[in-house]
């Protein structure tokens, strides 16, 4: 196989790229990546420069990684600012670095894409070799794979990449037929609180409609965008995804865009913007015109769970952070990244840091598990193998 780097997704035929995936995850689809480029979310001036690492054989595209040269660490949700500072103190440059990820999306999914007719293990090894060659040839400090799925994480660990764990809060369906069935698994006190929370929202005259992106009118989509943008502005910066991007994915019936609208007197007063894959709902953004009691919890969490039950989705990943999600039925779940550090000195230091950090993450996740509202405590996702010893 021959390796190559493509600096625009448009240089890769959509059908060949999509043939490397099973279509279950919206964030690695060719159209999603194309929309990011076409609307200026990634590319010149953003610090996200596309550089897709690919392998070619006689049939065409054999494997690929959605990769970006990063000039900063924003929009990643896996924090390595302290690593960059350590490089700077040593008089070395941490940026640019190579990032393999779904931009601006802290959701688990495929990251090393291979064609189904090829032997997976050998093809992944060849793709990882192409990635390390790119790092060496460009003189980069490192490469990072963010939020890989479980099988990919194992492949990266086997390749001596350093795994890093974090904790999010995810909802898992256990065959519920309705939201009330779901609440029946809560303790009596927690069930009463959840019902009271939902009742308070209804008593304020708020009702909900959940639509796929292509079902939204331009006015509804524009209102949802403005509300989510206001949330970003309150935190001091513009949103990562542009108005034009949302218009593009809303036109695409396969994008998975799902928008919950909170309506009061016919006016949209809040919104939750999600994306749906084959079996998972991914919560992404929220916005509200004013403060209403419990509206955030209902719009972002209860409505999303109800949508999953109605649509037969088995998981709901509502994003990062938030112990407040626990009382709404979200369970602590370990998420992962993996890191290739070129300099053996920094590799050894970072490996030691990750070992210590992992113990803290595991303790935090276990403590959080004991506060879930269920009558029976669910098991915590098992951690992967121990971190490999640094390669000297």
C-alpha positions in Angstrom: 0.0 0.0 0.0 1.1 3.6 -0.7 0.5 6.3 1.9 -0.5 9.8 1.0 -1.7 13.0 2.7 -4.7 14.9 1.4 -5.2 18.5 2.5 -8.9 18.7 1.6 -11.6 16.1 2.1 -12.8 17.1 -1.4 -9.7 15.5 -2.8 -11.0 12.2 -1.7 -14.0 10.6 -3.4 -17.0 10.6 -1.1 -18.1 7.0 -1.9 -14.6 5.7 -1.3 -14.2 7.5 2.1 -17.7 6.4 3.3 -16.9 2.8 2.3 -14.3 2.8 5.1 -17.1 3.3 7.7 -20.3 1.5 8.6 -22.3 4.7 8.5 -23.3 4.5 12.2 -21.3 7.6 13.3 -22.3 11.0 11.8 -19.0 12.7 12.6 -16.7 10.8 10.3 -19.0 10.9 7.2 -17.5 12.6 4.1 -20.4 15.1 4.0 -19.8 16.2 7.6 -16.1 16.8 7.0 -16.9 18.5 3.7 -19.3 20.9 5.4 -16.7 21.8 8.0 -14.3 22.8 5.3 -16.8 24.5 3.0 -18.2 26.7 5.7 -14.8 27.7 7.2 -15.1 25.9 10.5 -11.7 24.2 9.7 -9.0 25.3 7.3 -7.0 28.5 6.9 -7.1 30.8 10.0 -8.8 28.3 12.3 -5.8 26.4 13.6 -7.4 23.2 12.3 -5.6 22.4 9.0 -6.9 19.2 7.4 -4.3 16.6 6.5 -6.0 13.3 6.0 -3.6 10.4 6.3 -4.5 7.8 3.7 -3.4 4.4 2.3 -4.1 3.4 -1.3 -4.1 0.0 -3.0 -5.0 -1.2 -6.5 -8.7 -0.8 -5.6 -8.4 2.8 -4.4 -8.7 4.1 -0.9 -7.8 1.3 1.6 -7.6 3.2 4.9 -7.7 6.7 6.3 -7.5 8.8 9.5 -9.4 12.1 9.8 -6.4 14.1 10.8 -5.7 17.8 11.3 -2.5 19.9 12.0 -3.4 21.8 15.1 -1.8 25.2 16.0 -3.5 25.2 19.4 -5.5 22.9 21.7 -8.9 24.5 21.6 -12.1 22.6 20.6 -10.6 19.2 21.6 -12.1 18.5 25.1 -8.9 16.5 26.0 -6.7 19.0 27.7 -3.0 19.1 27.1 -2.2 22.7 27.7 0.2 21.7 30.5 2.1 19.5 28.1 2.5 22.5 25.7 3.8 24.6 28.6 6.3 21.9 29.6 7.6 21.9 26.0 7.9 25.7 26.0 9.8 25.7 29.3 12.3 23.3 27.7 12.7 25.6 24.7 10.8 23.3 22.4 7.7 23.7 20.3 4.6 21.6 21.0 2.6 23.1 18.1 1.8 22.2 15.4 0.7 18.7 16.5 -1.2 16.1 14.6 -4.8 15.5 15.8 -7.0 12.5 14.7 -10.5 13.4 15.8 -13.9 14.6 14.9 -13.5 18.3 15.2 -15.3 20.0 18.1 -17.0 16.8 19.1 -16.2 15.0 22.4 -18.0 11.8 21.3 -16.6 8.3 21.0 -16.3 6.9 17.5 -14.2 5.3 14.8 -10.8 7.0 14.1 -8.7 4.5 12.1 -10.9 3.8 9.1 -10.2 0.7 7.0 -12.0 -1.0 4.0 -14.0 -4.0 5.1 -12.4 -6.5 2.6 -8.9 -5.9 4.0 -7.4 -7.6 7.1 -8.0 -5.1 9.8 -4.9 -5.7 12.0 -2.4 -5.5 9.2 -4.1 -2.4 7.7 -4.2 -0.6 11.0 -0.5 -1.3 11.5 0.3 0.2 8.1 -1.9 3.2 8.8 -0.2 3.8 12.2 3.2 3.5 10.5 2.1 6.2 8.0 1.0 8.4 10.8 4.3 8.1 12.7 6.2 8.7 9.5 4.2 11.9 8.9 5.1 13.1 12.5 8.8 12.3 11.9 8.9 13.9 8.4 7.2 17.0 9.6 9.2 17.3 12.8 6.0 17.3 14.9 6.1 16.9 18.6 3.2 14.4 18.8 0.1 12.8 17.4 -3.2 12.3 19.3 -6.3 10.2 18.7 -9.3 11.6 20.6 -12.3 9.6 21.7 -11.5 6.3 19.9 -13.9 3.4 20.2 -12.9 0.4 22.3 -11.5 -1.7 19.5 -9.4 1.2 18.1 -8.1 2.0 21.6 -6.8 -1.6 21.9 -5.0 -1.2 18.5 -3.4 2.0 19.6 -2.2 0.5 22.9 -0.7 -2.4 20.9 1.1 0.1 18.9 2.6 1.6 22.1 0.5 4.8 22.0 -0.2 6.1 25.5 -3.8 5.8 26.5 -5.5 8.4 28.6 -8.8 8.1 30.4 -11.5 10.6 31.3 -15.0 10.4 32.6 -18.3 11.5 31.0 -21.9 10.7 31.9 -23.8 8.6 29.5 -27.3 7.1 29.4 -27.9 3.5 28.4 -31.2 2.0 27.5 -32.2 -1.2 29.2 -35.2 -1.9 27.0 -37.5 0.8 28.3 -40.9 1.1 26.6 -41.6 4.6 27.9 -40.1 7.4 30.0 -42.2 6.2 32.9 -40.7 2.7 32.5 -37.3 4.4 32.8 -38.3 6.3 35.9 -39.5 3.1 37.5 -35.9 2.0 37.8 -35.2 5.0 40.1 -35.5 5.0 43.9 -38.8 6.4 45.1 -37.2 9.7 46.2 -35.3 10.3 43.0 -38.3 9.3 40.9 -40.4 11.9 42.7 -37.8 14.6 42.1 -37.6 13.8 38.4 -41.4 14.0 38.0 -41.6 17.2 39.9 -38.8 18.7 37.7 -40.8 17.8 34.6 -44.0 19.1 36.1 -42.5 22.5 36.9 -41.5 23.0 33.2 -45.0 22.1 32.1 -46.6 24.5 34.6 -44.7 27.3 33.1 -46.6 26.7 29.8 -43.7 25.2 28.0 -44.1 22.3 25.5 -41.6 20.6 23.3 -41.2 19.5 19.6 -38.2 17.5 18.4 -37.4 17.7 14.7 -34.8 16.3 12.3 -32.8 19.1 10.7 -34.5 18.9 7.3 -37.9 19.3 9.0 -37.0 22.7 10.5 -38.1 25.9 8.8 -35.3 28.5 8.1 -36.7 30.6 10.9 -36.6 27.7 13.4 -33.1 26.8 12.4 -32.0 30.4 12.7 -33.6 30.8 16.1 -31.9 27.5 17.3 -28.5 28.8 16.0 -28.9 32.2 17.7 -29.9 30.7 21.1 -26.9 28.3 21.0 -24.6 31.1 19.9 -25.7 33.2 22.8 -24.6 30.5 25.2 -21.1 30.7 23.7 -21.0 34.4 23.8 -21.8 34.3 27.5 -18.6 32.4 28.0 -16.6 34.9 26.0 -16.2 33.4 22.5 -17.9 32.6 19.2 -19.2 29.1 18.6 -17.0 26.7 16.8 -19.6 25.8 14.2 -20.9 28.5 11.9 -24.4 29.4 10.9 -23.5 28.3 7.3 -22.5 24.9 8.7 -25.8 24.3 10.4 -27.6 25.3 7.2 -25.5 22.8 5.3 -26.1 19.8 7.6 -29.8 20.7 8.0 -30.2 20.2 4.2 -28.6 16.8 4.4 -31.1 14.2 5.5 -28.3 11.8 6.5 -26.5 14.3 8.8 -28.3 13.1 11.9 -29.2 16.7 13.0 -31.9 16.5 15.7 -33.2 19.7 17.3 -35.5 20.0 20.4 -37.5 23.2 20.5 -39.0 24.5 23.8 -42.1 26.5 22.9 -44.0 28.9 25.1 -46.9 30.8 23.6 -45.8 29.8 20.1 -42.3 31.3 20.6 -39.1 29.2 20.8 -37.6 30.0 24.2 -34.9 27.3 24.3 -33.3 24.6 22.2 -31.0 21.5 22.4 -29.0 20.6 19.3 -28.1 17.0 19.0 -27.0 14.5 16.3 -28.2 10.9 16.0 -26.2 8.0 14.8 -27.4 4.5 14.2 -27.8 3.7 17.9 -26.6 6.8 19.8 -27.9 10.3 20.3 -25.1 12.9 20.8 -26.0 16.0 22.7 -24.0 19.0 21.5 -25.4 22.5 22.2 -28.0 24.3 24.2 -29.4 27.8 24.4 -32.2 29.7 26.2 -33.8 33.1 25.7 -34.4 33.5 29.5 -34.3 31.6 32.8 -37.0 29.1 33.5 -37.0 26.7 36.4 -35.6 23.3 35.4 -35.8 24.1 31.6 -32.2 23.2 31.0 -32.5 19.7 32.5 -35.8 19.0 30.7 -34.6 20.3 27.3 -31.1 18.8 27.3 -31.6 15.5 29.2 -35.2 14.4 29.8 -36.3 15.2 26.2 -33.2 13.5 24.8 -33.8 10.3 26.8 -37.4 10.3 25.8 -36.4 10.7 22.1 -34.0 7.8 22.5 -36.7 5.5 23.9 -39.1 6.5 21.2 -36.6 6.0 18.4 -35.0 2.8 19.8 -31.6 4.4 20.4 -29.6 2.6 23.0 -27.2 5.3 24.1 -27.2 9.0 24.8 -23.9 10.9 25.1 -24.8 14.4 26.2 -21.2 15.8 26.1 -18.6 16.6 28.7 -18.7 17.5 32.4 -21.7 17.8 34.6 -22.3 15.9 37.8 -25.8 17.3 37.6 -26.5 14.7 34.9 -26.2 11.9 37.4 -29.5 12.5 39.1 -31.2 12.4 35.6 -30.0 8.9 35.0 -26.7 9.4 33.3 -23.9 7.0 34.5 -20.2 7.6 34.8 -18.5 6.2 31.7 -14.8 6.1 30.9 -13.8 7.8 27.7 -10.4 7.6 26.1 -7.7 9.2 24.0 -4.3 7.9 22.9 -1.0 9.8 22.4 2.1 9.3 20.3 4.9 11.4 21.8 8.0 11.6 19.5 10.6 12.7 22.1 11.4 9.7 24.4 12.1 12.1 27.3 8.6 13.7 27.1 7.1 10.3 26.4 8.4 9.0 29.7 7.3 12.0 31.7 3.8 12.0 30.1 3.4 8.3 30.6 4.1 8.8 34.3 1.7 11.7 34.5 -1.0 9.6 32.8 -0.6 6.7 35.3 -1.2 9.1 38.2 -4.1 10.9 36.5 -5.7 7.5 35.7 -6.0 6.6 39.4 -7.7 9.9 40.1 -10.1 9.4 37.2 -11.0 5.9 38.3 -11.6 7.1 41.9 -13.8 10.0 40.7 -15.9 7.7 38.4 -16.4 5.1 41.2 -17.5 7.9 43.6 -19.9 9.2 41.0 -21.3 5.8 40.4 -22.5 5.6 44.0 -24.8 8.6 43.4 -26.8 7.4 40.4 -30.6 7.4 41.1 -31.2 3.7 40.2 -32.4 1.1 42.7 -29.5 -1.1 41.6 -26.0 0.3 41.0 -24.8 -0.3 37.4 -21.3 -1.5 36.9 -18.7 1.0 35.8 -17.1 0.6 32.4 -14.0 -1.5 33.0 -10.7 0.3 32.4 -8.4 -0.9 29.7 -5.0 -2.5 30.3 -2.4 -0.7 32.3 -0.4 2.0 30.5 2.5 0.5 28.6 6.0 1.3 29.9 7.6 4.1 27.9 9.8 3.1 25.0 13.3 4.2 25.6 
